[in-house]
């Protein structure tokens, strides 16, 4: 990818699981110094239940710091 490519955050894959929670993969852009930007991304795959737990923890942390 060129240095000018902009990677967006979002869902890139969704798979139905055998259990109650489907598997969801999110793409997050890498944060780098602009001169070193390579347009790369990090992919994170968790079940939807795990994503919900992470969201709850983020909300609790935000409340704790007053946001």
Secondary structure, DSSP 8 states (H G I E B T S, - for coil): --TT-----EEEEEE--SSSS-EEEEEEE----GGG----EEEEEEEHHHHHHHHHHHHHHHHHTT-
